[in-house]
Amino acid sequence: MVLEKNDQPGGRARVFEKDGFTFDMGPSWYWMPDVFERFFNQFGQSVSDHYQLVRLDPSYRIFFEGGEHFDVPADWRQLGEAFEKWEKGSAANLEKFLLEAEIKYREGVGNMVFKPSRSIFEFVNWKTIKAGFQLDLLSDFKSHVTKYFSHPKILKILEFPVLFLGATPEKTPALYSLMNYADLQLGTWYPMKGMYEIVRGMYKLATSLGVEFKFNQEVISIKVSADGLAKEVETNSQSYETDIVVVNADYAHVDQNLLEPRWRSYSNQYWESRVMAPSSLLYYCGLDKKVTNLKHHNLFFDEDFSTHAKEIYENPKWPSKPLFYLSAPSLTDSGLAPEGKENLFFLIPTAPGMIEDDAVSSKYFDLLAEKVERYTGNEIKKNLLFKVPFGPRNFVADYHAHKANAYGLANTLLQTAIFKPSLRSKKVKNLYFTGQLTVPGPGVPPSIISGEVVAKEIIKDFAR
Ligand SMILES: Cc1cc2nc3c(=O)[nH]c(=O)nc-3n(C[C@H](O)[C@H](O)[C@H](O)COP(=O)(O)OP(=O)(O)OC[C@H]3O[C@@H](n4cnc5c(N)ncnc54)[C@H](O)[C@@H]3O)c2cc1C
């Protein structure tokens, strides 16, 4: 049985509809299609049984300083040709860089992320030690990427996946160049009708297998017996007896608020010292006209990365010159907006732990709208039918997000694998954790993998 506090499945990948517009509320980038396929294959099904995937080409558009833009092509060789114009030798370097990234992806995603990371000994064998060197585990992303490239535009393109995953390139292990392989070779895909089709597919599969979902059931406590077994889960309206409890809600919230102190795995101080991935200011907008000069995914990287990154991680404050993301999925999928109209989704990463008020929310929307108007010629504010903001305060209220995090823990070396909050409770024998705050980490594909890893651990621990 699944107990969910909100009124639909999907969590951060929820959907909402307004006046004929359909908005995916969280994830919009469909990367690592192999992970989704593997998930459905395990039940004798395929992604194509549930939704139609299309590959986006260009994968996305980047706006640089002054509004000049560049489209990242689906074919990485074409990208190499464009790089070569900016920096001599960079086409060949891209090939080498991506070859290494592929090795990391194959070892990292094909093998290491499926480890429960309960002990360092899972990683201690010759194959993984050898792979460890190939995976560049001790180097950081920034040093790795600057070994190959120096042109600022190339660096922005290659650093974007890690920056949006929640840490600066200097603090992210070089291992995460596997994300460049995911980005530039495996590609950016889109499930027609929207990302929520993934959730619909999983929900349909789960219910067909007998899983019962109860919505509007906020868990308020997990009762543990003296012998260390979770016996009962209490919600806002009911109590449920339990054999095994798997927590997918934000780890910190459950550990600190739903368990008695003696059954908590970690201290408050532990959670306060975690480096969280950013929160976000989001705006879901209905526009009364079609847009031009934009693609499905648009990254506004016209300002300095490091200033915004410092305002997220080092000296938390509202960003002075934010980088931001704008999605216009109705350009690919006209069904997401009424005819002749456009569905827009804006996202600014913000420092975890900061809560916005209406004034902050409006100020940043005005800033984004003005910039999009200036760079693309689309009049946003004049044609706005509505805008629905969703910010840090909503992450806390809707998901009990620790420090309003949007994507869990930052991907730093000291928060990787065995250093992540454990997927098995340290005190309660039949209590497990899954999702973006435990192994392997944030993002939809890792969260799916996390579910598989915890399921296998439970089978190992309890199958007789
Ligand atoms: C704005 C945004 C954009 C993103 N973009 C991308 C992207 O493009 N691509 C990508 O791969 N990933 C993206 N991500 C990350 C991805 O969405 C998450 O990593 C993933 O969905 C997390 O899944 P989860 O199951 O761990 O947590 P969640 O989806 O948050 O699920 C946890 C669930 O627990 C429920 N809950 C909390 N407390 C309680 C309680 N007390 N009782 C009952 N239920 C409770 C919550 O309501 C929620 O439904 C994005 C995330 C956000 C927020």
The ligand as an SDF file (V2000), in Angstrom:
LIG
                    3D

 53 58  0  0  0  0  0  0  0  0999 V2000
   11.3040   21.8030  -10.4360 C   0  0  0  0  0  0  0  0  0  0  0  0
   12.0060   20.4900  -10.5900 C   0  0  0  0  0  0  0  0  0  0  0  0
   12.5640   20.1620  -11.8080 C   0  0  0  0  0  0  0  0  0  0  0  0
   13.1960   18.9350  -11.9690 C   0  0  0  0  0  0  0  0  0  0  0  0
   13.6660   18.6130  -13.1900 N   0  0  0  0  0  0  0  0  0  0  0  0
   14.1050   17.3590  -13.4140 C   0  0  0  0  0  0  0  0  0  0  0  0
   14.3430   16.9220  -14.7500 C   0  0  0  0  0  0  0  0  0  0  0  0
   14.1500   17.6920  -15.6980 O   0  0  0  0  0  0  0  0  0  0  0  0
   14.7440   15.6270  -14.9490 N   0  0  0  0  0  0  0  0  0  0  0  0
   14.9290   14.7630  -13.8920 C   0  0  0  0  0  0  0  0  0  0  0  0
   15.2790   13.6020  -14.1230 O   0  0  0  0  0  0  0  0  0  0  0  0
   14.6860   15.1680  -12.6120 N   0  0  0  0  0  0  0  0  0  0  0  0
   14.2700   16.4190  -12.3590 C   0  0  0  0  0  0  0  0  0  0  0  0
   13.9480   16.8190  -11.0960 N   0  0  0  0  0  0  0  0  0  0  0  0
   14.2420   15.9240   -9.9700 C   0  0  0  0  0  0  0  0  0  0  0  0
   13.2100   14.8290   -9.8310 C   0  0  0  0  0  0  0  0  0  0  0  0
   11.9200   15.3490  -10.0230 O   0  0  0  0  0  0  0  0  0  0  0  0
   13.2960   14.2400   -8.4360 C   0  0  0  0  0  0  0  0  0  0  0  0
   14.6450   13.8570   -8.1610 O   0  0  0  0  0  0  0  0  0  0  0  0
   12.4240   13.0010   -8.2530 C   0  0  0  0  0  0  0  0  0  0  0  0
   11.1520   13.2070   -8.7970 O   0  0  0  0  0  0  0  0  0  0  0  0
   12.3490   12.6960   -6.7670 C   0  0  0  0  0  0  0  0  0  0  0  0
   11.5300   11.5970   -6.5660 O   0  0  0  0  0  0  0  0  0  0  0  0
   11.3170   11.0280   -5.0980 P   0  0  0  0  0  0  0  0  0  0  0  0
   10.4110    9.8730   -5.2900 O   0  0  0  0  0  0  0  0  0  0  0  0
   12.5980   10.8220   -4.4030 O   0  0  0  0  0  0  0  0  0  0  0  0
   10.6150   12.2130   -4.2640 O   0  0  0  0  0  0  0  0  0  0  0  0
    9.2300   12.9210   -4.4600 P   0  0  0  0  0  0  0  0  0  0  0  0
    8.8480   12.9590   -5.8790 O   0  0  0  0  0  0  0  0  0  0  0  0
    9.2850   14.2260   -3.7630 O   0  0  0  0  0  0  0  0  0  0  0  0
    8.1940   11.9750   -3.6940 O   0  0  0  0  0  0  0  0  0  0  0  0
    8.0430   12.0270   -2.3070 C   0  0  0  0  0  0  0  0  0  0  0  0
    6.5700   11.9550   -1.9870 C   0  0  0  0  0  0  0  0  0  0  0  0
    6.3970   11.8660   -0.5740 O   0  0  0  0  0  0  0  0  0  0  0  0
    5.2390   12.6040   -0.2320 C   0  0  0  0  0  0  0  0  0  0  0  0
    5.2700   12.9310    1.2050 N   0  0  0  0  0  0  0  0  0  0  0  0
    6.0940   13.8020    1.8570 C   0  0  0  0  0  0  0  0  0  0  0  0
    5.8320   13.7880    3.1780 N   0  0  0  0  0  0  0  0  0  0  0  0
    4.8230   12.9110    3.3600 C   0  0  0  0  0  0  0  0  0  0  0  0
    4.1080   12.4620    4.5130 C   0  0  0  0  0  0  0  0  0  0  0  0
    4.3820   12.9150    5.7450 N   0  0  0  0  0  0  0  0  0  0  0  0
    3.1150   11.5590    4.3440 N   0  0  0  0  0  0  0  0  0  0  0  0
    2.8140   11.0610    3.1100 C   0  0  0  0  0  0  0  0  0  0  0  0
    3.4640   11.4510    1.9890 N   0  0  0  0  0  0  0  0  0  0  0  0
    4.4560   12.3500    2.1210 C   0  0  0  0  0  0  0  0  0  0  0  0
    5.3040   13.8150   -1.1290 C   0  0  0  0  0  0  0  0  0  0  0  0
    4.0410   14.4290   -1.2460 O   0  0  0  0  0  0  0  0  0  0  0  0
    5.7900   13.2060   -2.4380 C   0  0  0  0  0  0  0  0  0  0  0  0
    4.7090   12.7890   -3.2320 O   0  0  0  0  0  0  0  0  0  0  0  0
   13.3060   18.0270  -10.8900 C   0  0  0  0  0  0  0  0  0  0  0  0
   12.7470   18.3550   -9.6630 C   0  0  0  0  0  0  0  0  0  0  0  0
   12.0960   19.5750   -9.5100 C   0  0  0  0  0  0  0  0  0  0  0  0
   11.4770   19.8920   -8.1970 C   0  0  0  0  0  0  0  0  0  0  0  0
  1  2  1  0
  2  3  1  0
  2 52  2  0
  3  4  2  0
  4  5  1  0
  4 50  1  0
  5  6  2  0
  6  7  1  0
  6 13  1  0
  7  8  2  0
  7  9  1  0
  9 10  1  0
 10 11  2  0
 10 12  1  0
 12 13  2  0
 13 14  1  0
 14 15  1  0
 14 50  1  0
 15 16  1  0
 16 17  1  0
 16 18  1  0
 18 19  1  0
 18 20  1  0
 20 21  1  0
 20 22  1  0
 22 23  1  0
 23 24  1  0
 24 25  2  0
 24 26  1  0
 24 27  1  0
 27 28  1  0
 28 29  2  0
 28 30  1  0
 28 31  1  0
 31 32  1  0
 32 33  1  0
 33 34  1  0
 33 48  1  0
 34 35  1  0
 35 36  1  0
 35 46  1  0
 36 37  1  0
 36 45  1  0
 37 38  2  0
 38 39  1  0
 39 40  1  0
 39 45  2  0
 40 41  1  0
 40 42  2  0
 42 43  1  0
 43 44  2  0
 44 45  1  0
 46 47  1  0
 46 48  1  0
 48 49  1  0
 50 51  2  0
 51 52  1  0
 52 53  1  0
M  END
$$$$
